Amino acid sequence: MDSRLARWVTGHWWGLLTAGVAVGLLPLLLLCYYNQPYADDFSWTLDVEAYGFWGAQTRLFTNWSGRYFTNWLQLTANPLNYRWLQGVQLTAIISQLLRIAVLYIGVRLTTGRQLRRRTAGLLAAGLALVYSSVIPSPFSALYYFTELVVYHIPAWLLILVPLAADRFQRTTGRGARRAWGLLALVGTVAVAGSNELTIILLGLIISLGAGLSLWRQQWSSARVWVGLGLVLAMTGMVALLAPGNTSRLALDNSLRPASSIGEGLARLVILLRHLFTDPVFLVIPALTLLLRPLAARIGPVRPPGLRIPLFLGAAVLITGVVLSTLPYALTWARIPLIPRATNIMVWWWLLGWLFAGWASLPAFPAVIVPLPAAVRGLLSGVLFIIVLNASTHAYLDLRHEAPVFARQWQRRFAALAQASRVPHAQLTLPAQPPLINRLIIIPPNTLSEEAAYGINTRLATWFGIDSVRVAPTP
């Protein structure tokens, strides 16, 4: 019986794995139906209506943030700027599908024709599921529009830009070369106009490409990477030196710049200690070993210049975490690192270890020794528990909290819209029954009893009333 079951599982492994990934992703996708706008999503509608998209972009650049690419996305892609409250449900589902698409493109461009399309798709969906299961804040990574455009779209470009640069160098057709070169260039400028974390990470990737090319005397390749590095530096300085960054230091109460180099370094050490002792950071390098069976198949498509010792790859990954944590240590006093930044660290760490392992393959991958069955079973069990825990939380939210959460906010929006018909309205909303906060669909904060609280003031301004607060809990 056991041997027959084993043969059946072996013969149907692809279908079983596909079903498992689909079951894991399904609740995360269905929760988009209950997604509601939150916090910063309400911030810029009045500026767009008063000054237009370009005028609002200029005001953001000069008064709040130099992140010109993500500012543009916040203004033009935010459904609330079109007075469409339900649009955040669509942006959430689109973002999750785009994440899988970006991973699929990465797998296809990396492995060439060595993997079938359906296998590449399954691998991309599986990576998206694993990522969604290990991040500290699934809400901000999967549903919160502002964090999606500020952090996650630039993080996707960390995959697309290096691959476009590689294709530009390897493609012979003139039209294709121009297309890949333009994608690499535009993607680099977009990252430069995004958050500081992804600027640093892309700069590190470009530095690695340039350094390896120079070391191996591949001069044409070095020119490509150095050129992209110069573009990133120049356009990044436009964002970093924007007057809005200086203004924000005075306006944003959450920012507390370090008073000295010593204080900044002390914060950095504490943040890194929290990051590198996190179970996720400890287990991800081991989990990537589960993909070793693919090594012999995808090894032949690796360009010769991309063979990198594992020690160097690990050093680059660790350096990326350290350098991208530094801006937060210098400007924030919050310990541990803010979840939306940690989400991107996990993205870098997960995909980085996969790439580092691929780049360190021997010249003849057929001689790779497979992991012992006991080790494979242990790692598979750990991964199954991680994904099962996250998916179970999502299914429970889908069954219980998410519908109630959505109804609560819909009632609040209806009351706010009704109050907006009265000049200088001051609205007090009834307290809602508390919900279990699994950080899947429900954000960590909600409306406060204090009218001056940030979410309260943004909602009041968006609906055109003087103030909104929640009645004290009896």
Contacts in CASP RR format, 6 or more apart in sequence:
PFRMAT RR
TARGET T0000
AUTHOR 0000-0000-0000
METHOD contacts of the structure
MODEL  1
MDSRLARWVTGHWWGLLTAGVAVGLLPLLLLCYYNQPYADDFSWTLDVEA
YGFWGAQTRLFTNWSGRYFTNWLQLTANPLNYRWLQGVQLTAIISQLLRI
AVLYIGVRLTTGRQLRRRTAGLLAAGLALVYSSVIPSPFSALYYFTELVV
YHIPAWLLILVPLAADRFQRTTGRGARRAWGLLALVGTVAVAGSNELTII
LLGLIISLGAGLSLWRQQWSSARVWVGLGLVLAMTGMVALLAPGNTSRLA
LDNSLRPASSIGEGLARLVILLRHLFTDPVFLVIPALTLLLRPLAARIGP
VRPPGLRIPLFLGAAVLITGVVLSTLPYALTWARIPLIPRATNIMVWWWL
LGWLFAGWASLPAFPAVIVPLPAAVRGLLSGVLFIIVLNASTHAYLDLRH
EAPVFARQWQRRFAALAQASRVPHAQLTLPAQPPLINRLIIIPPNTLSEE
AAYGINTRLATWFGIDSVRVAPTP
9 16 0 8 1.000
14 118 0 8 1.000
14 119 0 8 1.000
14 122 0 8 1.000
17 122 0 8 1.000
18 122 0 8 1.000
21 122 0 8 1.000
21 125 0 8 1.000
21 126 0 8 1.000
21 129 0 8 1.000
22 125 0 8 1.000
23 391 0 8 1.000
24 129 0 8 1.000
24 387 0 8 1.000
24 391 0 8 1.000
24 394 0 8 1.000
25 125 0 8 1.000
25 126 0 8 1.000
25 128 0 8 1.000
25 129 0 8 1.000
25 132 0 8 1.000
27 391 0 8 1.000
27 394 0 8 1.000
27 395 0 8 1.000
27 397 0 8 1.000
27 398 0 8 1.000
28 96 0 8 1.000
28 129 0 8 1.000
28 132 0 8 1.000
28 138 0 8 1.000
28 142 0 8 1.000
28 391 0 8 1.000
28 394 0 8 1.000
28 440 0 8 1.000
29 93 0 8 1.000
29 96 0 8 1.000
30 398 0 8 1.000
31 142 0 8 1.000
31 143 0 8 1.000
31 394 0 8 1.000
31 397 0 8 1.000
31 398 0 8 1.000
31 402 0 8 1.000
31 440 0 8 1.000
31 441 0 8 1.000
32 89 0 8 1.000
32 90 0 8 1.000
32 92 0 8 1.000
32 93 0 8 1.000
32 96 0 8 1.000
32 142 0 8 1.000
32 143 0 8 1.000
33 89 0 8 1.000
33 406 0 8 1.000
34 89 0 8 1.000
34 398 0 8 1.000
34 402 0 8 1.000
34 403 0 8 1.000
34 405 0 8 1.000
34 406 0 8 1.000
34 441 0 8 1.000
35 88 0 8 1.000
35 89 0 8 1.000
35 92 0 8 1.000
35 143 0 8 1.000
35 406 0 8 1.000
35 441 0 8 1.000
36 85 0 8 1.000
36 88 0 8 1.000
36 405 0 8 1.000
36 406 0 8 1.000
36 409 0 8 1.000
36 410 0 8 1.000
37 79 0 8 1.000
37 80 0 8 1.000
37 85 0 8 1.000
37 88 0 8 1.000
37 145 0 8 1.000
38 144 0 8 1.000
38 443 0 8 1.000
38 455 0 8 1.000
39 144 0 8 1.000
39 146 0 8 1.000
39 443 0 8 1.000
39 445 0 8 1.000
39 454 0 8 1.000
39 455 0 8 1.000
39 458 0 8 1.000
40 146 0 8 1.000
40 458 0 8 1.000
41 78 0 8 1.000
41 80 0 8 1.000
41 88 0 8 1.000
41 144 0 8 1.000
41 145 0 8 1.000
41 146 0 8 1.000
42 80 0 8 1.000
42 458 0 8 1.000
42 459 0 8 1.000
42 461 0 8 1.000
42 462 0 8 1.000
43 146 0 8 1.000
43 458 0 8 1.000
44 56 0 8 1.000
44 60 0 8 1.000
44 74 0 8 1.000
44 75 0 8 1.000
44 78 0 8 1.000
44 81 0 8 1.000
45 78 0 8 1.000
45 80 0 8 1.000
45 81 0 8 1.000
45 83 0 8 1.000
45 462 0 8 1.000
46 461 0 8 1.000
46 462 0 8 1.000
47 55 0 8 1.000
47 56 0 8 1.000
47 59 0 8 1.000
47 60 0 8 1.000
47 75 0 8 1.000
48 56 0 8 1.000
48 75 0 8 1.000
48 81 0 8 1.000
49 81 0 8 1.000
50 56 0 8 1.000
51 58 0 8 1.000
51 59 0 8 1.000
53 75 0 8 1.000
53 76 0 8 1.000
56 75 0 8 1.000
57 68 0 8 1.000
57 71 0 8 1.000
57 72 0 8 1.000
57 75 0 8 1.000
60 66 0 8 1.000
60 71 0 8 1.000
60 74 0 8 1.000
60 75 0 8 1.000
60 244 0 8 1.000
61 68 0 8 1.000
61 71 0 8 1.000
61 242 0 8 1.000
61 243 0 8 1.000
61 244 0 8 1.000
62 242 0 8 1.000
62 243 0 8 1.000
62 244 0 8 1.000
62 247 0 8 1.000
63 243 0 8 1.000
63 244 0 8 1.000
63 247 0 8 1.000
64 244 0 8 1.000
64 247 0 8 1.000
64 248 0 8 1.000
64 251 0 8 1.000
65 71 0 8 1.000
65 242 0 8 1.000
65 244 0 8 1.000
65 245 0 8 1.000
65 248 0 8 1.000
66 193 0 8 1.000
66 238 0 8 1.000
66 239 0 8 1.000
66 240 0 8 1.000
66 242 0 8 1.000
66 244 0 8 1.000
66 245 0 8 1.000
67 150 0 8 1.000
67 193 0 8 1.000
67 194 0 8 1.000
67 195 0 8 1.000
67 239 0 8 1.000
68 193 0 8 1.000
68 238 0 8 1.000
68 239 0 8 1.000
68 242 0 8 1.000
69 154 0 8 1.000
69 189 0 8 1.000
69 190 0 8 1.000
69 191 0 8 1.000
69 192 0 8 1.000
69 193 0 8 1.000
69 194 0 8 1.000
70 149 0 8 1.000
70 150 0 8 1.000
70 153 0 8 1.000
70 154 0 8 1.000
70 193 0 8 1.000
70 194 0 8 1.000
70 195 0 8 1.000
73 149 0 8 1.000
73 150 0 8 1.000
73 153 0 8 1.000
74 146 0 8 1.000
74 149 0 8 1.000
74 150 0 8 1.000
75 81 0 8 1.000
77 91 0 8 1.000
77 149 0 8 1.000
78 145 0 8 1.000
78 146 0 8 1.000
78 149 0 8 1.000
79 85 0 8 1.000
79 86 0 8 1.000
79 87 0 8 1.000
79 88 0 8 1.000
79 90 0 8 1.000
79 91 0 8 1.000
79 145 0 8 1.000
80 87 0 8 1.000
80 88 0 8 1.000
80 145 0 8 1.000
80 462 0 8 1.000
85 413 0 8 1.000
88 143 0 8 1.000
88 145 0 8 1.000
91 145 0 8 1.000
91 148 0 8 1.000
92 142 0 8 1.000
92 143 0 8 1.000
92 145 0 8 1.000
92 148 0 8 1.000
95 142 0 8 1.000
95 148 0 8 1.000
95 152 0 8 1.000
96 128 0 8 1.000
96 142 0 8 1.000
98 156 0 8 1.000
99 128 0 8 1.000
99 131 0 8 1.000
99 152 0 8 1.000
99 156 0 8 1.000
100 121 0 8 1.000
100 124 0 8 1.000
100 125 0 8 1.000
100 128 0 8 1.000
101 124 0 8 1.000
102 156 0 8 1.000
102 159 0 8 1.000
102 160 0 8 1.000
103 123 0 8 1.000
103 124 0 8 1.000
103 125 0 8 1.000
103 127 0 8 1.000
103 128 0 8 1.000
103 159 0 8 1.000
104 120 0 8 1.000
104 121 0 8 1.000
104 124 0 8 1.000
105 159 0 8 1.000
105 160 0 8 1.000
105 163 0 8 1.000
106 124 0 8 1.000
106 159 0 8 1.000
106 160 0 8 1.000
106 163 0 8 1.000
107 115 0 8 1.000
107 120 0 8 1.000
107 121 0 8 1.000
107 123 0 8 1.000
107 124 0 8 1.000
108 115 0 8 1.000
108 117 0 8 1.000
108 120 0 8 1.000
109 163 0 8 1.000
109 166 0 8 1.000
109 167 0 8 1.000
110 163 0 8 1.000
110 298 0 8 1.000
110 301 0 8 1.000
110 358 0 8 1.000
111 120 0 8 1.000
111 297 0 8 1.000
111 298 0 8 1.000
111 301 0 8 1.000
112 301 0 8 1.000
113 301 0 8 1.000
114 297 0 8 1.000
114 298 0 8 1.000
114 299 0 8 1.000
114 300 0 8 1.000
114 301 0 8 1.000
115 123 0 8 1.000
115 294 0 8 1.000
115 297 0 8 1.000
115 298 0 8 1.000
127 350 0 8 1.000
127 351 0 8 1.000
127 354 0 8 1.000
129 387 0 8 1.000
130 287 0 8 1.000
130 350 0 8 1.000
130 383 0 8 1.000
130 386 0 8 1.000
130 387 0 8 1.000
131 346 0 8 1.000
131 347 0 8 1.000
131 350 0 8 1.000
132 138 0 8 1.000
132 141 0 8 1.000
132 142 0 8 1.000
132 390 0 8 1.000
133 386 0 8 1.000
133 387 0 8 1.000
133 389 0 8 1.000
133 390 0 8 1.000
133 391 0 8 1.000
134 280 0 8 1.000
134 284 0 8 1.000
134 346 0 8 1.000
134 350 0 8 1.000
134 386 0 8 1.000
134 390 0 8 1.000
135 141 0 8 1.000
135 280 0 8 1.000
135 342 0 8 1.000
135 343 0 8 1.000
135 346 0 8 1.000
135 347 0 8 1.000
136 280 0 8 1.000
136 339 0 8 1.000
136 342 0 8 1.000
136 343 0 8 1.000
136 346 0 8 1.000
136 439 0 8 1.000
137 339 0 8 1.000
137 340 0 8 1.000
137 342 0 8 1.000
137 343 0 8 1.000
137 439 0 8 1.000
137 444 0 8 1.000
138 390 0 8 1.000
138 394 0 8 1.000
138 439 0 8 1.000
138 440 0 8 1.000
139 439 0 8 1.000
139 440 0 8 1.000
139 441 0 8 1.000
139 442 0 8 1.000
139 443 0 8 1.000
139 444 0 8 1.000
140 147 0 8 1.000
140 151 0 8 1.000
140 339 0 8 1.000
140 340 0 8 1.000
140 343 0 8 1.000
140 443 0 8 1.000
141 147 0 8 1.000
141 148 0 8 1.000
141 152 0 8 1.000
141 340 0 8 1.000
141 343 0 8 1.000
142 440 0 8 1.000
143 441 0 8 1.000
144 443 0 8 1.000
147 340 0 8 1.000
147 343 0 8 1.000
150 194 0 8 1.000
150 195 0 8 1.000
150 340 0 8 1.000
151 195 0 8 1.000
151 197 0 8 1.000
151 198 0 8 1.000
151 340 0 8 1.000
151 341 0 8 1.000
151 343 0 8 1.000
151 344 0 8 1.000
152 343 0 8 1.000
152 344 0 8 1.000
152 347 0 8 1.000
153 194 0 8 1.000
154 190 0 8 1.000
154 191 0 8 1.000
154 194 0 8 1.000
154 195 0 8 1.000
154 198 0 8 1.000
155 198 0 8 1.000
155 344 0 8 1.000
155 347 0 8 1.000
155 348 0 8 1.000
157 187 0 8 1.000
157 190 0 8 1.000
157 191 0 8 1.000
157 194 0 8 1.000
157 198 0 8 1.000
157 202 0 8 1.000
158 191 0 8 1.000
158 198 0 8 1.000
158 201 0 8 1.000
158 202 0 8 1.000
158 205 0 8 1.000
158 347 0 8 1.000
158 348 0 8 1.000
159 351 0 8 1.000
160 183 0 8 1.000
160 187 0 8 1.000
161 183 0 8 1.000
161 184 0 8 1.000
161 187 0 8 1.000
161 188 0 8 1.000
161 191 0 8 1.000
161 202 0 8 1.000
161 205 0 8 1.000
161 228 0 8 1.000
162 205 0 8 1.000
162 206 0 8 1.000
164 180 0 8 1.000
164 181 0 8 1.000
164 183 0 8 1.000
164 184 0 8 1.000
164 187 0 8 1.000
165 180 0 8 1.000
165 181 0 8 1.000
165 184 0 8 1.000
165 224 0 8 1.000
165 225 0 8 1.000
165 228 0 8 1.000
166 303 0 8 1.000
166 306 0 8 1.000
167 176 0 8 1.000
167 180 0 8 1.000
168 177 0 8 1.000
168 180 0 8 1.000
168 181 0 8 1.000
168 184 0 8 1.000
168 224 0 8 1.000
169 220 0 8 1.000
169 221 0 8 1.000
169 224 0 8 1.000
170 303 0 8 1.000
171 177 0 8 1.000
171 180 0 8 1.000
184 228 0 8 1.000
185 228 0 8 1.000
185 231 0 8 1.000
188 202 0 8 1.000
188 206 0 8 1.000
188 228 0 8 1.000
188 229 0 8 1.000
188 231 0 8 1.000
188 232 0 8 1.000
188 235 0 8 1.000
189 231 0 8 1.000
189 235 0 8 1.000
191 198 0 8 1.000
191 199 0 8 1.000
191 202 0 8 1.000
191 232 0 8 1.000
192 199 0 8 1.000
192 231 0 8 1.000
192 232 0 8 1.000
192 235 0 8 1.000
192 236 0 8 1.000
192 238 0 8 1.000
192 239 0 8 1.000
193 199 0 8 1.000
193 235 0 8 1.000
193 236 0 8 1.000
193 238 0 8 1.000
193 239 0 8 1.000
194 239 0 8 1.000
196 240 0 8 1.000
196 324 0 8 1.000
196 327 0 8 1.000
197 324 0 8 1.000
197 327 0 8 1.000
197 328 0 8 1.000
197 341 0 8 1.000
197 344 0 8 1.000
198 324 0 8 1.000
198 344 0 8 1.000
199 232 0 8 1.000
199 236 0 8 1.000
199 239 0 8 1.000
199 240 0 8 1.000
200 320 0 8 1.000
200 323 0 8 1.000
200 324 0 8 1.000
200 326 0 8 1.000
200 327 0 8 1.000
201 320 0 8 1.000
201 324 0 8 1.000
201 344 0 8 1.000
201 348 0 8 1.000
202 232 0 8 1.000
203 229 0 8 1.000
203 232 0 8 1.000
204 316 0 8 1.000
204 319 0 8 1.000
204 320 0 8 1.000
204 323 0 8 1.000
206 225 0 8 1.000
206 228 0 8 1.000
206 229 0 8 1.000
206 232 0 8 1.000
207 229 0 8 1.000
208 308 0 8 1.000
208 316 0 8 1.000
209 221 0 8 1.000
209 225 0 8 1.000
210 222 0 8 1.000
210 225 0 8 1.000
210 226 0 8 1.000
210 229 0 8 1.000
211 222 0 8 1.000
211 225 0 8 1.000
212 218 0 8 1.000
212 305 0 8 1.000
212 306 0 8 1.000
212 308 0 8 1.000
213 219 0 8 1.000
213 221 0 8 1.000
213 222 0 8 1.000
213 224 0 8 1.000
213 225 0 8 1.000
214 222 0 8 1.000
216 305 0 8 1.000
218 305 0 8 1.000
248 255 0 8 1.000
249 255 0 8 1.000
249 257 0 8 1.000
254 332 0 8 1.000
254 334 0 8 1.000
255 331 0 8 1.000
255 332 0 8 1.000
256 331 0 8 1.000
256 332 0 8 1.000
256 333 0 8 1.000
257 330 0 8 1.000
257 331 0 8 1.000
258 264 0 8 1.000
258 267 0 8 1.000
258 329 0 8 1.000
258 330 0 8 1.000
258 331 0 8 1.000
264 329 0 8 1.000
264 330 0 8 1.000
265 329 0 8 1.000
267 329 0 8 1.000
267 330 0 8 1.000
267 332 0 8 1.000
267 333 0 8 1.000
267 335 0 8 1.000
268 322 0 8 1.000
268 325 0 8 1.000
268 326 0 8 1.000
268 329 0 8 1.000
270 335 0 8 1.000
270 336 0 8 1.000
271 325 0 8 1.000
271 328 0 8 1.000
271 329 0 8 1.000
271 335 0 8 1.000
271 336 0 8 1.000
271 337 0 8 1.000
272 321 0 8 1.000
272 322 0 8 1.000
272 325 0 8 1.000
274 335 0 8 1.000
274 336 0 8 1.000
274 337 0 8 1.000
275 281 0 8 1.000
275 321 0 8 1.000
275 325 0 8 1.000
275 336 0 8 1.000
275 337 0 8 1.000
275 342 0 8 1.000
275 345 0 8 1.000
276 282 0 8 1.000
276 321 0 8 1.000
280 346 0 8 1.000
280 349 0 8 1.000
281 346 0 8 1.000
281 349 0 8 1.000
283 382 0 8 1.000
283 386 0 8 1.000
284 346 0 8 1.000
284 349 0 8 1.000
284 350 0 8 1.000
284 353 0 8 1.000
285 353 0 8 1.000
286 379 0 8 1.000
286 382 0 8 1.000
287 379 0 8 1.000
287 382 0 8 1.000
287 383 0 8 1.000
288 350 0 8 1.000
288 353 0 8 1.000
288 354 0 8 1.000
288 357 0 8 1.000
289 371 0 8 1.000
289 375 0 8 1.000
289 379 0 8 1.000
290 376 0 8 1.000
290 379 0 8 1.000
290 380 0 8 1.000
290 383 0 8 1.000
291 354 0 8 1.000
292 368 0 8 1.000
292 370 0 8 1.000
292 371 0 8 1.000
293 370 0 8 1.000
295 358 0 8 1.000
295 361 0 8 1.000
295 365 0 8 1.000
295 368 0 8 1.000
296 365 0 8 1.000
296 366 0 8 1.000
296 368 0 8 1.000
297 365 0 8 1.000
298 358 0 8 1.000
298 365 0 8 1.000
299 358 0 8 1.000
299 361 0 8 1.000
299 365 0 8 1.000
300 365 0 8 1.000
302 358 0 8 1.000
302 359 0 8 1.000
302 361 0 8 1.000
306 359 0 8 1.000
307 359 0 8 1.000
307 360 0 8 1.000
307 361 0 8 1.000
307 363 0 8 1.000
308 356 0 8 1.000
308 359 0 8 1.000
308 360 0 8 1.000
309 360 0 8 1.000
310 356 0 8 1.000
310 357 0 8 1.000
310 360 0 8 1.000
313 356 0 8 1.000
313 359 0 8 1.000
313 360 0 8 1.000
314 356 0 8 1.000
316 356 0 8 1.000
317 348 0 8 1.000
317 349 0 8 1.000
317 352 0 8 1.000
317 353 0 8 1.000
317 356 0 8 1.000
320 348 0 8 1.000
321 345 0 8 1.000
321 348 0 8 1.000
321 349 0 8 1.000
324 341 0 8 1.000
324 344 0 8 1.000
324 345 0 8 1.000
324 348 0 8 1.000
325 337 0 8 1.000
325 341 0 8 1.000
325 345 0 8 1.000
328 334 0 8 1.000
328 337 0 8 1.000
328 338 0 8 1.000
328 341 0 8 1.000
332 338 0 8 1.000
336 342 0 8 1.000
337 345 0 8 1.000
361 368 0 8 1.000
362 368 0 8 1.000
370 376 0 8 1.000
371 379 0 8 1.000
393 438 0 8 1.000
393 440 0 8 1.000
394 438 0 8 1.000
394 440 0 8 1.000
396 436 0 8 1.000
396 438 0 8 1.000
397 438 0 8 1.000
397 440 0 8 1.000
397 441 0 8 1.000
397 442 0 8 1.000
400 436 0 8 1.000
401 435 0 8 1.000
401 436 0 8 1.000
401 438 0 8 1.000
401 441 0 8 1.000
401 442 0 8 1.000
402 440 0 8 1.000
402 441 0 8 1.000
402 442 0 8 1.000
404 433 0 8 1.000
404 435 0 8 1.000
405 435 0 8 1.000
405 441 0 8 1.000
405 442 0 8 1.000
408 432 0 8 1.000
412 429 0 8 1.000
412 447 0 8 1.000
415 427 0 8 1.000
415 429 0 8 1.000
416 427 0 8 1.000
416 459 0 8 1.000
416 460 0 8 1.000
416 463 0 8 1.000
416 465 0 8 1.000
416 468 0 8 1.000
417 463 0 8 1.000
419 425 0 8 1.000
419 427 0 8 1.000
419 463 0 8 1.000
419 465 0 8 1.000
419 468 0 8 1.000
420 463 0 8 1.000
420 464 0 8 1.000
420 465 0 8 1.000
422 465 0 8 1.000
424 465 0 8 1.000
424 466 0 8 1.000
425 465 0 8 1.000
425 466 0 8 1.000
426 451 0 8 1.000
426 465 0 8 1.000
426 466 0 8 1.000
426 467 0 8 1.000
426 468 0 8 1.000
427 460 0 8 1.000
427 465 0 8 1.000
427 467 0 8 1.000
427 468 0 8 1.000
427 469 0 8 1.000
428 468 0 8 1.000
428 469 0 8 1.000
428 470 0 8 1.000
428 471 0 8 1.000
429 447 0 8 1.000
429 468 0 8 1.000
429 469 0 8 1.000
429 470 0 8 1.000
429 471 0 8 1.000
430 470 0 8 1.000
430 471 0 8 1.000
431 470 0 8 1.000
431 471 0 8 1.000
431 472 0 8 1.000
431 473 0 8 1.000
431 474 0 8 1.000
432 470 0 8 1.000
435 442 0 8 1.000
437 444 0 8 1.000
445 455 0 8 1.000
446 455 0 8 1.000
447 453 0 8 1.000
447 455 0 8 1.000
447 456 0 8 1.000
447 459 0 8 1.000
447 468 0 8 1.000
447 469 0 8 1.000
447 470 0 8 1.000
448 454 0 8 1.000
448 455 0 8 1.000
448 456 0 8 1.000
448 469 0 8 1.000
448 470 0 8 1.000
449 469 0 8 1.000
449 470 0 8 1.000
449 471 0 8 1.000
449 472 0 8 1.000
449 473 0 8 1.000
450 456 0 8 1.000
450 469 0 8 1.000
451 457 0 8 1.000
451 460 0 8 1.000
451 467 0 8 1.000
451 468 0 8 1.000
451 469 0 8 1.000
456 467 0 8 1.000
456 468 0 8 1.000
456 469 0 8 1.000
457 467 0 8 1.000
459 468 0 8 1.000
460 466 0 8 1.000
460 467 0 8 1.000
460 468 0 8 1.000
END
